[in-house]
Amino acid sequence: MPSYDWLGPAMFAGALVLLSFGYPVAFSLGGVAILFSLLGSALGVFDANSFNGLPLQIFKIMKNSTLLAVPYFILMGAILEKSGIAEKLLETMGILFGRMRGGLALAVVVVGALLAATTGVVAATVVAMGLISLPIMLRYGYNKELATGAIAASGTLGQIIPPSVVLVVLGDQLGVSVGDLFIGSLIPGLLMAAAFAIHVLIVAFLRPDMAPALPREVRDIGAKALGQRVLTVMAPPLLLILMVLGSIFFGIATPTEAGAVGAIGALALAAANRKLGWSSLQKACDATARTTTMVMFILLGSTAFSLVFRELGGDRFMSDLLANLPGGKTGFLVVSMLTVFILGFFIDFFEIAFIVLPLFEPVAEQLGINMVWYGVVLGANLQTSFLTPPFGFALFYLRGVAPPEVTTGHIYRGAIQFVLLQLLVLVAIIGFPGIVSFLPSLMSS
């Protein structure tokens, strides 16, 4: 009897080919599943009755309370963005740091990190920061490479800084507590943001012409007015994020409950600032519905894909291949990280999470890898991948909203300096696992 072990790897390769041609992810996965189930049935290696279990798996996904946090966190970030709160936050940060050389770029890193953490979606953050901050930075004489690099880099911070949709999905796919993942990723995320901020300050010190201070007439609004802006514009969003994180870290609320509190808090902030108009609310809800629907459709397609892939023996093939790589645990880490890094050039995080991570997770557990640490490293790896020229997603999003005087070359050259910083932090996380485990062990003691 002929062997058909090649069907599983061919199915995986077929899905990647369709994705590389730009076909929608959910339909690519579902379509490949149907085609290979028919091929497997014709060859006598697939039982069509296996599809009877598909509805039960879909209902299991729908009952997953962890995934309920996804629309809550997306809505929280969308409200902060669409209501103009993020724009006011950037303006206030810019005035606060404006007397420093590089102060505006520093404000972009801080606000970008906050906005990235609340949306957790690279496209939304990079586009928002590009539209809000890039024209201002260019107007005040900032170097184009530094300006675009700071915006794109801070937009990718949502992969690793909690509270983040990315970490919620990672926790679900890796089978670890989302709260543990939030706590473990906090120090690495802050290290990444601090590396960006220090780089901006060093560049501004060495080359003042690349990152000038804001003109006096722009930044000098009076101590009383500045204090009022800090209290009314900066304090409430920061307090909201601290409340969401604190409630998770100290076990007061689950990530889903904290996400609901965050969404309601964002609505209250928008209403208090008189920015909760019908138009902004409609746009925020539309953005939330679109992203959440995309995630759910990908989940349905990936469920059908996983079922057929497993029946064709693809999971056993991949598990044996990954578990028996030269170098054992080190070999697996190198291959898995390189795979995720390369895929990050072409497909978004959600596709990677639902296609590739189910293959890596059982092997990582079998090799005794700490899954919280593995999740944090995956987040940092994806963050670097989304920023790396020439295919990094964040660069294309920024190119779409950048003014004509900013070329693709400016964006690429600006990104490279921040990619190097990300790689340094990623190496530190891999080389010193205590960076991830420090806060969890401190809180447990």
N, C-alpha and C positions, 0 to 999 in steps of 0.2 A: 504493500500500500504506500503510495507516494506521500512524502511529508509536505505539509503546507505551513510550516513554521514561519515562512516569509510573509504570510498574510498580515500579521500584527504590525511588524515594522513598515510594510508597504502602506498600511492604513494610516499610520502616523505620518509617514512621508507625504502621502496624498493630501492630508489635512494641511500640512505646512505649505505645500505647493499652492493650494487654493487660497490660503491666507496671503501668500506672497503676491498673488494677482489682485488682491484687494477685495475679494469676496467677503460679505458679512460673516463674522466669526460664527455666530450661532447656526446659520444656515450651512456654512462650510462643514462644521462638525456633524450636524444632523444629516446632511447630504452624504457625506463620506460614510457615516454609520449605515445608512440605508443601502448604499451601493455595495459595501463590503459584506453586509448581512446577506444580500442577494447572491453575491459571488460565493460566500461561504456556504450558503444553502445548496447552491448548484454543485459545489465540490464535496458536499456531504460532511462539512466540519462545523456547521453552525445550525443550531436548532431554533427555528423561528419562534417556538413557544417561549423562548427566553424573553421576548418582548412583553410577555404577560406581567413580568415583575417591574416594568418601567413605570406604570402609574404609581405603584407603591413608593418607588424611589423618588418620584417627583413630589408626592405628598409629604415624604419625609423632609425634602428640601424646604417645602412651604411651611412646615411646622418648626423649622430651625429658628429658635428665638434669637440666636446670635446674629443671623443675617438681617434681622429687623433693625439693627443699628445702622445698616448701610444708608437707607433713605433718611434717617434722622440726622446723621452727620453731614450728608450731602445738602440737606435743606438748611442746616445751620450755616454752612459755608456760603450757600447761595444767597441766603438772606443778608449776611454781612457784606457780600459783594454787590448784589443788585440794589440794595437800599442806599448805597453810597457810604456806608460806615467804614468800609475798607479804604476808600479814597480819603475820607477825613482823617483816618488813622495815619495814613501815609503822609499827608500834609502836616499833621501835628508832629510826627516823628522827624520830618524833614526840618521843621522850624527848630525843634528841640536840639537836633544834632547839627543844625545849619552852620553854626559858627566854626565847626571843625572842618578841616579839609577832608573830603570824602564822606562828610556827614550825610549827604543825600543817599549815597550808595549804601551806607550803613543802615539808614532807615529802610531802604528797599530790602536788605537782607532780613532785618527784624520783622517787618510787616509781611514780607514774603513767606517767612517761616510760619508766622501765625495764620496767614490765609491758607497756606499749603496744608497745615495741620488740620484746619477745620474742613476744607473741601476734600483733601486726600486724592484729588484728581488732577494730574499734571496739566492737562489741557486747560482746565478752567483757571488754574492759578497763573500759569504763564501768560495766557491771553489777557487776564485781568490786570496783572502787573505791567505787561507790555503797554496796554492802552492807557493806564493811569500814570505810570512813572517814567516811561521812556521819553515822551515828549518833554517832560519837565527837566530831566537830566540833560538832554541835548540842548535845551534852551539856555541852561546855565553853564554850558561849556564843558560838559563831561566827555571824556574819551569814549568813542563809540564801542570799542572792544570791552572796556571795563563796564560800561552801562549795560550792554546786552548780556555779558557774562554774568553779572550780578543778578539780573532779572531771571535769566534761564536757570541759574543754579539755585536761587532761593525758591523758584517754582517747583523744583524737584524734591525739596525737603519734606514734602508731604508723604513721601514713601516711608519715612522712618520716624518722623516726629509725631507723637500722639497728641490729641486723639485723632486717629486717621482711619479712613475707610479701608485703606490698603492693609493696615495691621489687623483690622477686623476680619477681612477675608483670609489673610495669612493664618491667623489663629484658627479659623474654622477649617481650613484645608490641612493644616499640620496637626490638628487635634490637640491644641494647647489652649490654655486659658487666655482670652484676649486681654484680661487685666494683667496677667503676668507678662505678656508681650509688650503691653503699654509701658509697664514699669521697666522692663529690661531695655527697651529702646530709647528711653528718655535721655540717658547720659550720652549714648552714641549720637543721637539726633542733635543734642545741644553742642557736642564736640564738632559736628559737621558745620553747624551754623556759626560757631565761634571761629572755626578755621576760615570761613568765608569773611567774617567781620575783620579778623586780624589781617588777612590778605589785603582787604580794601584799605585799611588804615596804613599798612606798610607802603602800598603803592602811592597813597596820597602823601605820605611823608617824603618818599624818595622823588616822586614826580608830581609836585603841586599843580602843574598845568593839566594833569589828567583828571583830577578830582577837586576842583576849587570849592572853597566855602561859598555859601549863598551870599548874595549881596546884602549889605546891612539893612537896606530899606525893606527887604523881604522877610528877614528873620527877626528884626527888632519890632515886635508887636507889643512890647511892654510886659513886665513880669506878671502883672495881674491877669492880663488877657491870656498869657501863656499858661499860667496856673489853672485858669478856668478851662482852657482847652484840654489840658492834661486830665483834669478831673472828669470832664464831660465826654471827651472823645476817646482817650486812651484807657482810662481806668475800667469802664464797664465791660468792653470786650475782653480785656485781660482777666478781669474777675470772673467772667463767664467761663473762659477756658480753664482757669484754675479750679472753679467749682466742678466742672465736668471731670477733669483729671483727678482732683482730690477725692470725689465721691467714688471713683473706680479704685484708686490706689488704696484707700482706707476701708474698702469693702462695704461702703454705705449703699452703693448701687451697682447693678450689673452694667456692662457697656451699653446694652440696649436701653436701659432706664436712664443712664447718664446722657445718651444721645437724645432721648426725648426731652430731657431737661434742657439740654443745649439748644435744641430747635425752638422750644418755647421761649427760652431766654433771648435768643436772637430775634424772635418776633417781638418780644417786649422791648428790646433795645431799639429796634427799628421804629416801633410805635412811639417810644419816648422821644426819639429824635425827629418825629413827624415825617418819617420816610417810608412808612408802611402804607403806601398808596396801592390802589388796585393794580396798576401797571407793574410795579416792582414785585408785588406778591405773586402776580400771574407769571412773571418771568422766572422767579425763584422756584415756584411749583412746577413750571414747565421743565426747567433744567433738572430738577430732582426726579420728575417722572421719567424723563428721557434716559437719564443715567441708570436709574433703578431698573427700568424695563430692559435696558441693554444687558445689565448684569443678570437678570432673571432668565432672559432668553439664552444667554451664553451658558448659564447653568443647565437649562433644559437640553441644549444641544450637546454639552459636554457629558451629561448623564447618559444620553443615548450612545454617544461615542465610547464612553468608558465601558458600557455594557457589552457592546459588540467587540471592542478591543479585548476585553477580558475573556469573552467566549472563544475568541480566535487564538487565545494563548499569548497575546501580546504582552500582558502584564508579567507573566512568568519569564518571557524572553528578556524583557527590559530589566526585571529584577535580578535575574542571573547575570546579565551583562554588567549591570552597575555594581553588584555585590562582589564580583570577581575581577574588578579592575586592578591593574598593577598598583601597588602602593596602599591597598586597603582603604582605610578611612580618608587618607590624604588624597589618593587617586579619585575617590568618589567626590570629594569636595571640589577638586580642581575641575572635573568634568561637569558636575552639576552647576557650578558657578559660571563656567565658561558657556554652557548651554543657555542658561538664563540671561547672561550678559548679551549674547548674540541675538537671542530672540527679542530682547528688549529694543533692538534697533527697528524691528519690523511690526511687532504687535504690542498692544497695550497690556498693562499689568493684569487686568481681569482675565484676559485670554491665557496668559502664562500661568496664572494661579489655577485655572480650571482644567488646563490641558497637561501641563508638565508636572506640577507639584504632586498630583496623585501618584505619579510614577516614582518620584524621589522620596516621598515621605516614608513608605514602608522600609526602603533600603536604609535611610538615615537612622531609623529606629533600630533596625537590625544591627547596624554598626555601632550603636551605643552613643550616637551624637545627641547632645542636649538640644531639644527641639526649639526651646525659646531662643537660645543663642543662634541656631540655624535660621530661624525666622528673621531675626534682626540682621544677620549677615545677608540674607536674601534681599531684604528691603534696601540695605545700603548698596548692594550690587546693582539692583534695578535702578536706583537713583543715579548711579554712575553711568549705566547703560543709556538711560534716557537723555543724558547730556553730552554723550560722546559723538563728535563729528565722524563721518559725514551724515550718519543716519539717525542720530538721536532725535526722538519725538519732540522734546522740548524746543529744539532748534527750529523745527518746521512750524510749530505753533507760533513762536516768536517772529519768524520770518513773515507769517501771514498778517501780523498786525503792525510790523515795523514800518516807519516812514520810508520813502524812496531813497533818501540819502544814506540809509543804513543798508549795506550790502550783505549778501550771504557770507562773504569773506570776513566782514567785521564780526558777525555772529559766531562763526566757527573759531576765529582767533580768540574771541572773548571767552568762549566756552572751554578751550583747552586748559587755560590756567586754573579754572575751577575743577576740571576733571582730575588734574594732578593732585589737588588738595583732597578731593574725595577718595582717590586711590590711597593716599597716605592714611586717611582715617580708616578706610576699609581694612588695610593691612594691620593697623593697630587693633581693630576689633577682632580680627582673626588671630593675631599673635598674642593678644592679651584678653582672653575670654572674661576675665574679672571685670572688664569695663561693662559688660552686660549683666553679670551676676551680682555686682556690688549692691545696687539698690534693692533687688529682691531679698538678698540675704540680710541686709540691714533692716528691712521692714519686718522680715520674719522673726528676727531676734528681738 
